Amino acid sequence: MKNKMIRVFIADDHNLFREGIITLLEKQNDIIVVGEAEDGFSLIAQYNEKKPNILLADISMPGKSGPDAVKSITNGNKDIKVLFLSQHTSDDYIYAVIQSGGNGLLSKNCMKSELILAIKTVMKGEKYFLGKTQKELDAIMNRFNLLSKKKSKENTDALTKKEKEVLILVGENYSSKAIAEKLKISIRTVDSHRMNIMAKLQLKSLPGLIVFARDYVREQNTENL
């Protein structure tokens, strides 16, 4: 019996990297690349039309980040399987990917054999995070959940009113451009506020900021009930 073809969609803003992955995957007998996108908005626009089994997405993309684009898609499609690719694979990135509903995370420097293994593992409905066990993933989630709560209580008081406004909009999935328009400030000022927020909250990555911001918005909404 012939194996079912795995339909893969690739989203990454680096053309050369994207083309390399496509060339690599097209050599596989049981994998077909059905589409590609260079930013989050293009990914959202094409996803439902292409109907892939697996989405390979970069975390940092123009317009809308990989996790934010996936969140928009999963609102209408709970069966989506997402494998994120990133140059950064530290625990805070793993935490952000899991929080976004991702099924796995791979380093962009991984070997071809690991990429194929990860795709087939995620296709079976399993997780693939750099070969980590479920016990290791649970430990990461518990550690960052506790850390997020601690930072939320202790450090947000140090933020200015404008920084809190920016933090809330980040948590509501607004892009830097959208935040600038909403607050009537420049994109450069938004980025400056974001860097100050990360420094005050001791957050080391953009995914870490996004996760923290979402938790902060959720806490604010709960308090206002």
N, C-alpha and C positions, 0 to 999 in steps of 0.2 A: 504494500500500500504506500502510495506516494505521500511524503510529508507535506503538510499544509504550509504554504508560503507565509513567512512572517513579514507583514507590511510595516515598514519603518518610515517615519517622518523625521527630518533633521532640522533643528533650529539653532543657528549660530551666526553671529554677525561677522565672523572672519571667513571670507570667501574661500581662501586657500585651504583652511582647515576643513571646512564643510565639503569641498570638492574631494579632498583626500579621503574623508570618511565614506563618501558616496562611492568612490572608486574601489575602496576596500570591500565594502559590503556587497557591491554588485558582483563580486567574484564568488560569493557564497551561493550555493545551489538552492538554499531554502530561505533566502532573505531577498526582499525586493524593496527598493527605496521608492516611495510613492509621492514624495514631495519634499520641499525644503523652504525655509524662511530665514531672513536675516535679522528679524526683530520680533518682539513679542506681539505686536499688533497684526503683523502678517501671519504669524503662527495661528492666532485666534481666528482670523478670517478664513484660513485655508483648512483648518483641522476637520471640521465637519464634512467638508466636501471630499477630502482625501481618505477619511476613515482608516487611519493606521492602527495596527495592533500595538505598536511601541512608538513612543515619542522620545527621541534623543534631543535634549535641550541644554543649551548653555545656561548657567545661572545668571550671568550679567549680560544683558542685551539692551540695545537702545529702545526708547519708548516705553517698554514694559518689560520688566525682568522675567526670566524664565519661571520662577515660582509664582509670580503674580499672573502671568499668562495662563499657567496651568490651573491656578485657582479659578480663573474666569471660565475655563473650559470645563472643569469638574463640576461647576454649578449645574451644568446640564448633562454631564456624562460621568457617572460614578465608576464606569468600568475602564477608564483611561489608565494605561500603564506608562509610567514616565521614568526614564533613566537620565539623570542629570550628569553633564560633563563639566568639569571645572579644573582650573589650574590649582585651586585651593581645595583641600580635602580634610581640613582639621575638623575637630569634633563639633565646633559651632556651625560649620557648613552642613555636617551630617544632621544636626538638630534642625536646622532651617529647612532642609530638604524633606525630612520626615514630617515636620509641621505643615508643609505645603501640600502634603499628600503624595510626595514622590516615592517611587518604589526602589530607587537605588541612586548611588553616586559613584562616578568613576573619575579618576584623574585623566586629564587630557594627555598625559605622558604614558598612559597604560599600553601594554602590548596588545597586538591584534587579537591574540588568543583570549585575553581577558575581556576585551570588548564583546567578542562573540559569545563567550560564556555568560557575561552579564545580560546580554540581550535575551538569550535562551532561558536563563534563570528567571528573569522578570516575566517573560512570556508565559512561563508555567504558573505565574501567580505568586512567586516567591520574591523576597527582597535580596538586593545585592548592594552592599555598602562596603566596598574595598575588602571583601572577604570576611568582614566582622560577623560574629555570631549574634543570635538574637539576644543573648544574655548581655553581650557587650553593648548592643544598641539600646537595650532597656536602661543600662547604667548611665549611658550618655543622656538619654531623655530625662531620667530622674535628676541627674546633676544639674542640667540646664534649666529644668522646671523650677528647682529650688533656688538657683542663682537668679533667675528672672524675677521671682517673687521678692527676693531679698533686695535686688537693685531697684525694683519698682517702689518699694516702701522707703528705702534709705536715700536714694539719689535723685529722684525726680524733683524734690524740693529745691535742688540746686539749679534747676532749669529756669530760664526766664520765661515770661508769658509768651513771647513769640516762639521760643524754642518748643514750648509745650504745644503750641498751635501746629508747628511743623511736625512734631512727633505724632500728634493725633492724625494728621493728614497722611503721613507715611503709613500709619497703621490702618488707614482706610483705603490703601492701595493707590493713592494719588502719585503720579510721576512728579519729578522736580519741576517740569514745565507747568503742569496743572496746579501745583502748590504755588508757584510764582504768580500765576494768573489769579488764583483765588485770594491770595494775601496781598496782591498788588506790589510785589517786590521782584527783584531780578532773580534769574536762575542762579547766578553767582552767589547772591545773598542766601538763597535756599541751601545751596551746597555748603556755605559757610556755617549756617545754623546746624546743618546735619553733622558736620565734622565736630562742632562744639558739643552737640548732644552725645555723640559717640565717645568723645573724650571724657565728659562728665560722668557718663554711665559706664565707662570702662569697657565699651564694646569694640571688638577688634575687627569686625567685618560688616559689610552692608547687609548680608543675610541675618546676622545677629541683631542688627538694628531693626530690621523688618519684623522679625519674630517678637522682639521686645515691644515694639510699637503696637503690634496687634494685641498682645497681652494687655498692654496699658489701656488701649481703647476698650477692650472687653471689661476690664476692671472698672473703668469710668462709667460704662453703660450699666453695669451691675449696681454700682453705688447710686445711680440716678433712678433706679426702679422704685 
